[in-house]
């Protein structure tokens, strides 16, 4: 997964509130947010 895909997934997660999603996707969104912070801080 590259940074562009990660950012797109993060935006998608932001559009749909986590509380309205199934638990697995909600967890995935949190992982994506953490990963994007890591990548943003790494460059």
Backbone as a ProteinNet text record, in pm:
[ID]
protein_1_A
[PRIMARY]
XXXXXXXXXXXXXXXXXXXXXXXXXXXXXXXXXXXXXXXXXXX
[TERTIARY]
85.2	0	88.2	58.3	136.7	63.7	129.4	75.6	-52.5	-61.6	-182.4	-302.9	-285.2	-393.5	-432	-330.6	-353.8	-435	-399.1	-469.5	-614.2	-634.3	-769.6	-855.8	-800.1	-874.7	-905.6	-810.3	-832.1	-944.1	-948.4	-1057.2	-1191.4	-1191.7	-1314.2	-1362	-1268.1	-1303	-1360	-1308.1	-1355.3	-1495.7	-1532.7	-1665.5	-1772.6	-1740.9	-1837.2	-1794.4	-1872.5	-1836.5	-1812.2	-1707.1	-1669.3	-1781.4	-1859.9	-1964.3	-2074.7	-2084.1	-2187.3	-2138.6	-2011.3	-1953.7	-1944.1	-1928.6	-1905.3	-1770.4	-1755.1	-1635.4	-1505.9	-1505.1	-1381.1	-1335.5	-1428.5	-1391.3	-1350.1	-1415.6	-1378.5	-1235.5	-1198	-1060.3	-963.4	-1002	-917.2	-894.7	-999.4	-987	-889.9	-894.6	-801.9	-658	-637.9	-504.3	-457.5	-548.1	-515.1	-475.2	-550	-518.9	-380.9	-351.3	-221	-111.3	-135	-35.7	-10.5	-117.3	-99	-19.9	-46.9	31.4	178.6	204.1	341.9	409.6	341.8	400.3	420.4	323	335.4	451.5	472	581.1	715.5	712.4	835	895	821.3	869.2	889.6
-120.1	0	124.4	218.1	341	453.7	566	676.2	733.7	734.4	787.3	699.5	568.6	477.2	492.6	506.6	522.6	649	757.6	884.1	873.7	805.6	787.9	708.7	600.7	519.8	600	684.1	765.8	867.1	925.9	1020	947.1	824.9	744.9	716.2	684.6	658.4	783.3	899.7	1024.6	1060.3	1017.4	1047.2	970.8	845.3	762	745.5	799.8	792.6	648.2	630.1	495.7	425.3	501.9	439.6	378.6	420.1	366.9	247.8	211.6	102	-24.4	-136.9	-260.7	-253	-329.9	-318.9	-342.7	-440.9	-472.6	-355.3	-291.7	-178.9	-60.1	-43.8	62.6	47.1	-77.3	-103.2	-75.6	-116.2	-90.8	59	138.1	282.9	339.9	288.8	339.4	305.4	184.3	144.4	234.7	265.1	352.8	491.4	544.4	677	678.9	574.9	565.1	553.3	469.8	449.9	580.1	655	780.3	880.6	885.9	974.3	935.1	803.7	754.7	796.1	775.1	810	960.9	1038.5	1184.4	1234.8	1172.4	1213.1	1162.5	1066	1001.8	1073.3	1166	1235.2	1383.8
0	0	0	-88	-90.1	-16	-2.5	77.4	17.2	-115.6	-180.5	-147.7	-155.7	-121.2	25.8	110	253.8	280.7	213.8	233.6	185.2	72.5	19.4	116.4	169.8	266.5	392.3	434.3	552.9	530.2	410.8	378.7	377.4	321.6	318.2	459.7	548.4	687.2	753.9	717.3	777	730.6	609.7	557.3	635.8	669.3	739.7	885.2	979.3	1121.5	1164.6	1244.8	1288.6	1364.2	1440.4	1521.7	1435.9	1309.7	1221.6	1139.6	1157.8	1080.5	1164.1	1096.1	1168.7	1238.3	1344.4	1428.4	1352.5	1262.8	1192.3	1107.7	1035.8	951.8	1037.6	1152	1244.2	1293	1323	1366.5	1253.4	1131.1	1014.4	997.5	1014.8	1001	1103	1225.5	1327.2	1289.8	1236.5	1192	1078.8	985.6	873.3	923.5	1019.6	1071.8	1137.5	1214.8	1280	1175.1	1074	968.6	892.9	864.4	791.1	874.7	1004.6	1091.5	1088	1089.9	1086.2	956.4	844.3	715	702.4	749.4	740.4	825.5	941.7	1028.7	980.9	890.8	845.4	725.1	666.8	546.2	576
[MASK]
+++++++++++++++++++++++++++++++++++++++++++

